[in-house]
Amino acid sequence: MPWQQAGITRHHLEQAMECCDRLGLDAFRRSCHPGFKAAKGRRVTYQGRGPYEPRPLMAAAYSLCHPQAPALGPKAFSGDAARQALLRDYGFALEETSPPPAPPVSEGTPEGQTLSAQARTWRDGLRSAEARIEHLEQRLAMARTARAVYLRALLDALPAPAGAPSHREKESSDA
Protein backbone atom coordinates (compact mmCIF):
# COMPACT_ATOMS: atom_id res chain seq x y z
CA MET A 1 0.00 0.00 0.00
CA PRO A 2 1.46 3.40 -0.93
CA TRP A 3 2.02 5.74 2.00
CA GLN A 4 -0.42 8.29 0.49
CA GLN A 5 -3.34 5.87 1.06
CA ALA A 6 -2.09 4.51 4.39
CA GLY A 7 -4.46 6.50 6.59
CA ILE A 8 -1.71 8.49 8.33
CA THR A 9 -3.33 10.88 10.80
CA ARG A 10 -2.16 14.05 12.46
CA HIS A 11 -1.83 12.00 15.67
CA HIS A 12 0.68 9.67 13.97
CA LEU A 13 2.63 12.67 12.70
CA GLU A 14 2.65 14.29 16.15
CA GLN A 15 4.01 11.05 17.65
CA ALA A 16 6.71 10.98 14.97
CA MET A 17 7.56 14.64 15.71
CA GLU A 18 7.90 13.83 19.43
CA CYS A 19 10.32 11.03 18.56
CA CYS A 20 12.33 13.34 16.29
CA ASP A 21 12.40 16.04 19.00
CA ARG A 22 13.74 13.47 21.50
CA LEU A 23 16.35 11.91 19.20
CA GLY A 24 17.43 14.87 17.07
CA LEU A 25 17.25 15.04 13.26
CA ASP A 26 20.23 12.83 12.42
CA ALA A 27 19.42 10.03 14.86
CA PHE A 28 15.73 10.18 13.94
CA ARG A 29 16.53 9.92 10.22
CA ARG A 30 18.76 6.88 10.84
CA SER A 31 16.16 5.26 13.12
CA CYS A 32 13.52 5.50 10.39
CA HIS A 33 15.66 3.81 7.74
CA PRO A 34 19.43 3.67 7.22
CA GLY A 35 19.00 4.76 3.59
CA PHE A 36 17.68 8.23 4.39
CA LYS A 37 20.17 11.03 3.70
CA ALA A 38 19.92 14.59 5.00
CA ALA A 39 17.21 16.53 3.17
CA LYS A 40 18.48 18.81 0.42
CA GLY A 41 15.32 20.90 0.19
CA ARG A 42 13.62 23.03 2.78
CA ARG A 43 12.33 21.25 5.83
CA VAL A 44 8.91 21.76 7.39
CA THR A 45 7.64 23.08 10.70
CA TYR A 46 4.38 22.54 12.55
CA GLN A 47 2.95 25.06 15.00
CA GLY A 48 6.39 26.34 15.97
CA ARG A 49 7.90 22.86 16.20
CA GLY A 50 10.67 21.51 14.04
CA PRO A 51 12.19 21.75 11.57
CA TYR A 52 11.51 18.23 10.31
CA GLU A 53 12.60 16.37 7.22
CA PRO A 54 9.44 15.33 5.34
CA ARG A 55 10.39 11.83 4.15
CA PRO A 56 11.64 10.39 7.46
CA LEU A 57 8.71 12.06 9.26
CA MET A 58 6.20 10.41 6.91
CA ALA A 59 8.06 7.09 7.15
CA ALA A 60 7.91 7.19 10.95
CA ALA A 61 4.22 8.13 10.93
CA TYR A 62 3.55 5.26 8.51
CA SER A 63 5.33 2.84 10.87
CA LEU A 64 3.23 4.09 13.77
CA CYS A 65 0.07 3.67 11.69
CA HIS A 66 1.08 0.21 10.36
CA PRO A 67 3.48 -1.36 12.88
CA GLN A 68 3.43 -4.78 11.15
CA ALA A 69 4.34 -3.37 7.72
CA PRO A 70 7.95 -3.11 6.55
CA ALA A 71 9.56 0.27 7.22
CA LEU A 72 9.46 2.76 4.38
CA GLY A 73 12.79 3.81 2.94
CA PRO A 74 13.79 6.59 0.58
CA LYS A 75 12.61 4.66 -2.49
CA ALA A 76 9.02 4.73 -1.21
CA PHE A 77 8.94 8.47 -1.90
CA SER A 78 9.23 10.26 -5.21
CA GLY A 79 10.09 13.89 -5.75
CA ASP A 80 8.59 16.35 -3.34
CA ALA A 81 5.43 14.35 -2.57
CA ALA A 82 6.01 13.97 1.19
CA ARG A 83 6.68 17.68 1.70
CA GLN A 84 3.68 18.67 -0.43
CA ALA A 85 1.39 16.30 1.50
CA LEU A 86 2.57 17.77 4.82
CA LEU A 87 1.98 21.33 3.54
CA ARG A 88 -1.32 20.62 1.80
CA ASP A 89 -3.02 18.02 3.99
CA TYR A 90 -1.66 18.51 7.50
CA GLY A 91 -1.04 22.25 7.92
CA PHE A 92 2.76 22.17 8.03
CA ALA A 93 4.74 25.21 6.88
CA LEU A 94 8.05 25.53 5.07
CA GLU A 95 11.05 26.17 7.26
CA GLU A 96 11.94 29.84 7.28
CA THR A 97 15.18 30.69 5.54
CA SER A 98 15.75 33.80 7.63
CA PRO A 99 14.88 34.38 11.25
CA PRO A 100 11.29 35.54 11.76
CA PRO A 101 10.77 39.22 12.46
CA ALA A 102 10.65 40.12 16.12
CA PRO A 103 7.12 40.58 17.42
CA PRO A 104 6.12 44.20 17.91
CA VAL A 105 6.79 45.49 21.39
CA SER A 106 3.94 47.42 22.95
CA GLU A 107 4.64 50.47 25.09
CA GLY A 108 4.08 48.77 28.45
CA THR A 109 5.94 45.55 27.61
CA PRO A 110 9.60 45.14 28.54
CA GLU A 111 11.60 44.13 25.46
CA GLY A 112 12.98 40.92 26.92
CA GLN A 113 9.57 39.53 27.94
CA THR A 114 8.64 36.21 26.34
CA LEU A 115 5.41 35.72 24.46
CA SER A 116 2.44 34.26 26.30
CA ALA A 117 1.14 30.86 25.26
CA GLN A 118 -1.83 32.54 23.55
CA ALA A 119 0.45 34.93 21.64
CA ARG A 120 2.64 32.02 20.50
CA THR A 121 -0.48 30.21 19.28
CA TRP A 122 -1.55 33.29 17.31
CA ARG A 123 1.97 33.73 15.91
CA ASP A 124 2.14 30.08 14.86
CA GLY A 125 -1.31 30.30 13.30
CA LEU A 126 -0.26 33.40 11.39
CA ARG A 127 2.88 31.69 10.11
CA SER A 128 0.87 28.65 9.08
CA ALA A 129 -1.67 30.83 7.24
CA GLU A 130 1.13 32.74 5.47
CA ALA A 131 2.77 29.49 4.37
CA ARG A 132 -0.58 28.19 3.11
CA ILE A 133 -1.15 31.42 1.15
CA GLU A 134 2.35 31.15 -0.38
CA HIS A 135 1.67 27.53 -1.32
CA LEU A 136 -1.69 28.40 -2.89
CA GLU A 137 -0.19 31.33 -4.82
CA GLN A 138 2.44 28.97 -6.25
CA ARG A 139 -0.26 26.50 -7.29
CA LEU A 140 -2.31 29.32 -8.83
CA ALA A 141 0.70 30.45 -10.87
CA MET A 142 1.23 26.88 -12.11
CA ALA A 143 -2.46 26.58 -13.03
CA ARG A 144 -2.35 29.87 -14.94
CA THR A 145 0.73 28.72 -16.83
CA ALA A 146 -0.98 25.43 -17.69
CA ARG A 147 -4.08 27.32 -18.84
CA ALA A 148 -1.98 29.49 -21.17
CA VAL A 149 -0.25 26.42 -22.63
CA TYR A 150 -3.56 24.62 -23.19
CA LEU A 151 -5.11 27.72 -24.73
CA ARG A 152 -2.17 28.11 -27.12
CA ALA A 153 -2.39 24.43 -28.10
CA LEU A 154 -6.15 24.69 -28.62
CA LEU A 155 -5.83 27.80 -30.79
CA ASP A 156 -3.12 26.12 -32.84
CA ALA A 157 -5.31 23.03 -33.31
CA LEU A 158 -8.48 24.86 -34.38
CA PRO A 159 -9.04 25.26 -38.10
CA ALA A 160 -9.22 28.83 -39.33
CA PRO A 161 -12.55 30.02 -40.75
CA ALA A 162 -12.69 29.99 -44.56
CA GLY A 163 -10.78 32.91 -46.02
CA ALA A 164 -9.25 33.98 -42.70
CA PRO A 165 -5.58 33.41 -41.91
CA SER A 166 -4.86 30.65 -39.41
CA HIS A 167 -3.79 31.57 -35.91
CA ARG A 168 -0.16 30.80 -36.77
CA GLU A 169 -0.26 32.77 -40.03
CA LYS A 170 -1.75 35.74 -38.18
CA GLU A 171 1.03 35.61 -35.57
CA SER A 172 3.77 35.47 -38.19
CA SER A 173 2.29 38.42 -40.09
CA ASP A 174 2.07 40.42 -36.83
CA ALA A 175 5.78 39.94 -36.19
Phi and psi in degrees as GROMACS dihedral restraints (atoms count N, CA, C in turn):
[ dihedral_restraints ]
;  ai    aj    ak    al  type     phi  dphi    fc
    3     4     5     6     1   -66.0    20    10
    4     5     6     7     1   149.1    20    10
    6     7     8     9     1   -61.5    20    10
    7     8     9    10     1   -26.8    20    10
    9    10    11    12     1   -65.8    20    10
   10    11    12    13     1   -27.2    20    10
   12    13    14    15     1  -106.5    20    10
   13    14    15    16     1    20.0    20    10
   15    16    17    18     1   -84.8    20    10
   16    17    18    19     1    -6.1    20    10
   18    19    20    21     1    76.8    20    10
   19    20    21    22     1    28.8    20    10
   21    22    23    24     1   -65.7    20    10
   22    23    24    25     1   129.6    20    10
   24    25    26    27     1  -107.7    20    10
   25    26    27    28     1   168.6    20    10
   27    28    29    30     1   -59.5    20    10
   28    29    30    31     1   -36.0    20    10
   30    31    32    33     1   -60.6    20    10
   31    32    33    34     1   -43.3    20    10
   33    34    35    36     1   -63.1    20    10
   34    35    36    37     1   -41.4    20    10
   36    37    38    39     1   -65.5    20    10
   37    38    39    40     1   -39.8    20    10
   39    40    41    42     1   -65.0    20    10
   40    41    42    43     1   -37.8    20    10
   42    43    44    45     1   -64.9    20    10
   43    44    45    46     1   -41.0    20    10
   45    46    47    48     1   -64.4    20    10
   46    47    48    49     1   -39.7    20    10
   48    49    50    51     1   -63.6    20    10
   49    50    51    52     1   -41.2    20    10
   51    52    53    54     1   -60.4    20    10
   52    53    54    55     1   -41.4    20    10
   54    55    56    57     1   -63.7    20    10
   55    56    57    58     1   -44.8    20    10
   57    58    59    60     1   -63.5    20    10
   58    59    60    61     1   -41.1    20    10
   60    61    62    63     1   -61.4    20    10
   61    62    63    64     1   -38.9    20    10
   63    64    65    66     1   -70.1    20    10
   64    65    66    67     1   -44.4    20    10
   66    67    68    69     1   -85.8    20    10
   67    68    69    70     1   -29.0    20    10
   69    70    71    72     1    92.7    20    10
   70    71    72    73     1   156.7    20    10
   72    73    74    75     1   -57.7    20    10
   73    74    75    76     1   -49.2    20    10
   75    76    77    78     1   -64.3    20    10
   76    77    78    79     1   -48.3    20    10
   78    79    80    81     1   -65.9    20    10
   79    80    81    82     1   -38.3    20    10
   81    82    83    84     1   -63.0    20    10
   82    83    84    85     1   -46.8    20    10
   84    85    86    87     1   -57.1    20    10
   85    86    87    88     1   -47.2    20    10
   87    88    89    90     1   -65.5    20    10
   88    89    90    91     1   -35.3    20    10
   90    91    92    93     1   -70.3    20    10
   91    92    93    94     1   -26.5    20    10
   93    94    95    96     1   -72.8    20    10
   94    95    96    97     1   -46.2    20    10
   96    97    98    99     1  -170.8    20    10
   97    98    99   100     1   134.5    20    10
   99   100   101   102     1   -65.1    20    10
  100   101   102   103     1   -15.6    20    10
  102   103   104   105     1   -82.0    20    10
  103   104   105   106     1   -12.4    20    10
  105   106   107   108     1   -70.5    20    10
  106   107   108   109     1   132.1    20    10
  108   109   110   111     1  -105.5    20    10
  109   110   111   112     1   165.2    20    10
  111   112   113   114     1   -58.9    20    10
  112   113   114   115     1   138.9    20    10
  114   115   116   117     1   -63.6    20    10
  115   116   117   118     1   136.6    20    10
  117   118   119   120     1   -88.3    20    10
  118   119   120   121     1   -31.6    20    10
  120   121   122   123     1   -86.6    20    10
  121   122   123   124     1  -175.4    20    10
  123   124   125   126     1   -70.6    20    10
  124   125   126   127     1   142.6    20    10
  126   127   128   129     1   -87.4    20    10
  127   128   129   130     1   177.9    20    10
  129   130   131   132     1  -118.9    20    10
  130   131   132   133     1   157.8    20    10
  132   133   134   135     1  -126.3    20    10
  133   134   135   136     1   162.1    20    10
  135   136   137   138     1  -142.4    20    10
  136   137   138   139     1   113.4    20    10
  138   139   140   141     1    47.7    20    10
  139   140   141   142     1    48.4    20    10
  141   142   143   144     1    82.2    20    10
  142   143   144   145     1     0.3    20    10
  144   145   146   147     1  -100.4    20    10
  145   146   147   148     1   152.1    20    10
  147   148   149   150     1   115.1    20    10
  148   149   150   151     1  -164.3    20    10
  150   151   152   153     1   -81.1    20    10
  151   152   153   154     1   157.1    20    10
  153   154   155   156     1  -125.9    20    10
  154   155   156   157     1   149.4    20    10
  156   157   158   159     1   -88.2    20    10
  157   158   159   160     1   126.2    20    10
  159   160   161   162     1   -59.5    20    10
  160   161   162   163     1   -46.1    20    10
  162   163   164   165     1   -65.7    20    10
  163   164   165   166     1   -51.0    20    10
  165   166   167   168     1   -62.0    20    10
  166   167   168   169     1   -35.4    20    10
  168   169   170   171     1   -63.3    20    10
  169   170   171   172     1   -45.3    20    10
  171   172   173   174     1   -65.8    20    10
  172   173   174   175     1   -39.4    20    10
  174   175   176   177     1   -62.9    20    10
  175   176   177   178     1   -41.4    20    10
  177   178   179   180     1   -67.7    20    10
  178   179   180   181     1   -41.4    20    10
  180   181   182   183     1   -63.6    20    10
  181   182   183   184     1   -38.7    20    10
  183   184   185   186     1   -61.6    20    10
  184   185   186   187     1   -44.2    20    10
  186   187   188   189     1   -63.2    20    10
  187   188   189   190     1   -36.0    20    10
  189   190   191   192     1   -69.7    20    10
  190   191   192   193     1   -35.1    20    10
  192   193   194   195     1   -75.2    20    10
  193   194   195   196     1   -36.0    20    10
  195   196   197   198     1  -130.9    20    10
  196   197   198   199     1    76.1    20    10
  198   199   200   201     1   -64.5    20    10
  199   200   201   202     1   -22.3    20    10
  201   202   203   204     1   -86.0    20    10
  202   203   204   205     1   -14.9    20    10
  204   205   206   207     1   -78.9    20    10
  205   206   207   208     1   154.0    20    10
  207   208   209   210     1   -62.8    20    10
  208   209   210   211     1   148.1    20    10
  210   211   212   213     1   -63.9    20    10
  211   212   213   214     1   144.7    20    10
  213   214   215   216     1   -83.3    20    10
  214   215   216   217     1   136.3    20    10
  216   217   218   219     1  -110.4    20    10
  217   218   219   220     1  -173.9    20    10
  219   220   221   222     1   -59.0    20    10
  220   221   222   223     1   -30.9    20    10
  222   223   224   225     1   -71.7    20    10
  223   224   225   226     1   -13.5    20    10
  225   226   227   228     1   -75.2    20    10
  226   227   228   229     1   -11.9    20    10
  228   229   230   231     1  -117.1    20    10
  229   230   231   232     1   141.2    20    10
  231   232   233   234     1  -123.1    20    10
  232   233   234   235     1   139.6    20    10
  234   235   236   237     1    54.8    20    10
  235   236   237   238     1  -133.8    20    10
  237   238   239   240     1  -104.8    20    10
  238   239   240   241     1    19.2    20    10
  240   241   242   243     1   -60.2    20    10
  241   242   243   244     1   -41.1    20    10
  243   244   245   246     1   -65.6    20    10
  244   245   246   247     1   -45.3    20    10
  246   247   248   249     1   -63.1    20    10
  247   248   249   250     1   -44.2    20    10
  249   250   251   252     1   -63.5    20    10
  250   251   252   253     1   -38.5    20    10
  252   253   254   255     1   -64.5    20    10
  253   254   255   256     1   -42.1    20    10
  255   256   257   258     1   -63.7    20    10
  256   257   258   259     1   -40.7    20    10
  258   259   260   261     1   -70.0    20    10
  259   260   261   262     1   -46.5    20    10
  261   262   263   264     1   -77.9    20    10
  262   263   264   265     1   -46.4    20    10
  264   265   266   267     1   -97.3    20    10
  265   266   267   268     1   -22.2    20    10
  267   268   269   270     1  -121.4    20    10
  268   269   270   271     1     1.1    20    10
  270   271   272   273     1    80.1    20    10
  271   272   273   274     1    19.5    20    10
  273   274   275   276     1   -75.3    20    10
  274   275   276   277     1   163.5    20    10
  276   277   278   279     1  -126.1    20    10
  277   278   279   280     1   156.4    20    10
  279   280   281   282     1   -70.8    20    10
  280   281   282   283     1   143.9    20    10
  282   283   284   285     1   -59.5    20    10
  283   284   285   286     1   138.1    20    10
  285   286   287   288     1   -75.0    20    10
  286   287   288   289     1   139.4    20    10
  288   289   290   291     1   -85.9    20    10
  289   290   291   292     1   -22.0    20    10
  291   292   293   294     1  -125.7    20    10
  292   293   294   295     1   157.4    20    10
  294   295   296   297     1   -61.4    20    10
  295   296   297   298     1   144.4    20    10
  297   298   299   300     1   -65.1    20    10
  298   299   300   301     1   152.6    20    10
  300   301   302   303     1   -64.3    20    10
  301   302   303   304     1   148.2    20    10
  303   304   305   306     1   -66.7    20    10
  304   305   306   307     1   142.5    20    10
  306   307   308   309     1   -65.1    20    10
  307   308   309   310     1   149.1    20    10
  309   310   311   312     1   -62.8    20    10
  310   311   312   313     1   143.5    20    10
  312   313   314   315     1  -101.3    20    10
  313   314   315   316     1   122.7    20    10
  315   316   317   318     1   -80.3    20    10
  316   317   318   319     1   162.2    20    10
  318   319   320   321     1   -52.2    20    10
  319   320   321   322     1   -46.3    20    10
  321   322   323   324     1   -87.3    20    10
  322   323   324   325     1     6.6    20    10
  324   325   326   327     1  -104.1    20    10
  325   326   327   328     1   124.4    20    10
  327   328   329   330     1   -63.2    20    10
  328   329   330   331     1   143.2    20    10
  330   331   332   333     1   -60.3    20    10
  331   332   333   334     1   -34.5    20    10
  333   334   335   336     1   -82.2    20    10
  334   335   336   337     1    -2.3    20    10
  336   337   338   339     1   -68.1    20    10
  337   338   339   340     1   137.9    20    10
  339   340   341   342     1   -81.2    20    10
  340   341   342   343     1   159.6    20    10
  342   343   344   345     1   -72.2    20    10
  343   344   345   346     1   146.4    20    10
  345   346   347   348     1   -71.1    20    10
  346   347   348   349     1   166.3    20    10
  348   349   350   351     1   -60.6    20    10
  349   350   351   352     1   -40.4    20    10
  351   352   353   354     1   -64.0    20    10
  352   353   354   355     1   -42.7    20    10
  354   355   356   357     1   -65.2    20    10
  355   356   357   358     1   -39.0    20    10
  357   358   359   360     1   -63.4    20    10
  358   359   360   361     1   -40.3    20    10
  360   361   362   363     1   -61.4    20    10
  361   362   363   364     1   -44.6    20    10
  363   364   365   366     1   -64.6    20    10
  364   365   366   367     1   -41.7    20    10
  366   367   368   369     1   -61.9    20    10
  367   368   369   370     1   -45.5    20    10
  369   370   371   372     1   -65.5    20    10
  370   371   372   373     1   -38.3    20    10
  372   373   374   375     1   -64.0    20    10
  373   374   375   376     1   -40.4    20    10
  375   376   377   378     1   -63.2    20    10
  376   377   378   379     1   -45.8    20    10
  378   379   380   381     1   -61.3    20    10
  379   380   381   382     1   -42.5    20    10
  381   382   383   384     1   -63.2    20    10
  382   383   384   385     1   -43.2    20    10
  384   385   386   387     1   -63.9    20    10
  385   386   387   388     1   -41.2    20    10
  387   388   389   390     1   -64.6    20    10
  388   389   390   391     1   -39.7    20    10
  390   391   392   393     1   -66.1    20    10
  391   392   393   394     1   -39.5    20    10
  393   394   395   396     1   -64.4    20    10
  394   395   396   397     1   -42.5    20    10
  396   397   398   399     1   -61.6    20    10
  397   398   399   400     1   -45.1    20    10
  399   400   401   402     1   -59.9    20    10
  400   401   402   403     1   -43.6    20    10
  402   403   404   405     1   -62.5    20    10
  403   404   405   406     1   -45.2    20    10
  405   406   407   408     1   -66.4    20    10
  406   407   408   409     1   -37.0    20    10
  408   409   410   411     1   -64.4    20    10
  409   410   411   412     1   -37.8    20    10
  411   412   413   414     1   -64.7    20    10
  412   413   414   415     1   -42.8    20    10
  414   415   416   417     1   -66.0    20    10
  415   416   417   418     1   -38.0    20    10
  417   418   419   420     1   -63.4    20    10
  418   419   420   421     1   -42.7    20    10
  420   421   422   423     1   -62.3    20    10
  421   422   423   424     1   -40.7    20    10
  423   424   425   426     1   -65.1    20    10
  424   425   426   427     1   -41.0    20    10
  426   427   428   429     1   -65.2    20    10
  427   428   429   430     1   -38.7    20    10
  429   430   431   432     1   -66.8    20    10
  430   431   432   433     1   -38.4    20    10
  432   433   434   435     1   -64.4    20    10
  433   434   435   436     1   -44.7    20    10
  435   436   437   438     1   -61.1    20    10
  436   437   438   439     1   -41.8    20    10
  438   439   440   441     1   -59.9    20    10
  439   440   441   442     1   -44.3    20    10
  441   442   443   444     1   -62.8    20    10
  442   443   444   445     1   -40.4    20    10
  444   445   446   447     1   -65.4    20    10
  445   446   447   448     1   -45.7    20    10
  447   448   449   450     1   -64.0    20    10
  448   449   450   451     1   -39.7    20    10
  450   451   452   453     1   -62.6    20    10
  451   452   453   454     1   -44.9    20    10
  453   454   455   456     1   -60.9    20    10
  454   455   456   457     1   -44.9    20    10
  456   457   458   459     1   -64.8    20    10
  457   458   459   460     1   -39.6    20    10
  459   460   461   462     1   -64.5    20    10
  460   461   462   463     1   -46.3    20    10
  462   463   464   465     1   -61.8    20    10
  463   464   465   466     1   -38.4    20    10
  465   466   467   468     1   -68.5    20    10
  466   467   468   469     1   -29.1    20    10
  468   469   470   471     1   -84.7    20    10
  469   470   471   472     1   -22.3    20    10
  471   472   473   474     1   -73.8    20    10
  472   473   474   475     1   138.6    20    10
  474   475   476   477     1   -73.4    20    10
  475   476   477   478     1   147.5    20    10
  477   478   479   480     1   -78.6    20    10
  478   479   480   481     1   146.4    20    10
  480   481   482   483     1   -60.8    20    10
  481   482   483   484     1   153.9    20    10
  483   484   485   486     1   -55.8    20    10
  484   485   486   487     1   130.2    20    10
  486   487   488   489     1    84.6    20    10
  487   488   489   490     1   -13.4    20    10
  489   490   491   492     1   -97.1    20    10
  490   491   492   493     1   146.7    20    10
  492   493   494   495     1   -67.8    20    10
  493   494   495   496     1   148.9    20    10
  495   496   497   498     1   -67.0    20    10
  496   497   498   499     1   166.7    20    10
  498   499   500   501     1   -57.1    20    10
  499   500   501   502     1   -42.3    20    10
  501   502   503   504     1   -68.9    20    10
  502   503   504   505     1   -40.8    20    10
  504   505   506   507     1   -63.0    20    10
  505   506   507   508     1   -39.1    20    10
  507   508   509   510     1   -63.1    20    10
  508   509   510   511     1   -43.7    20    10
  510   511   512   513     1   -62.5    20    10
  511   512   513   514     1   -41.4    20    10
  513   514   515   516     1   -70.8    20    10
  514   515   516   517     1   -29.6    20    10
  516   517   518   519     1   -76.6    20    10
  517   518   519   520     1   -25.3    20    10
  519   520   521   522     1   -72.7    20    10
  520   521   522   523     1   -24.7    20    10
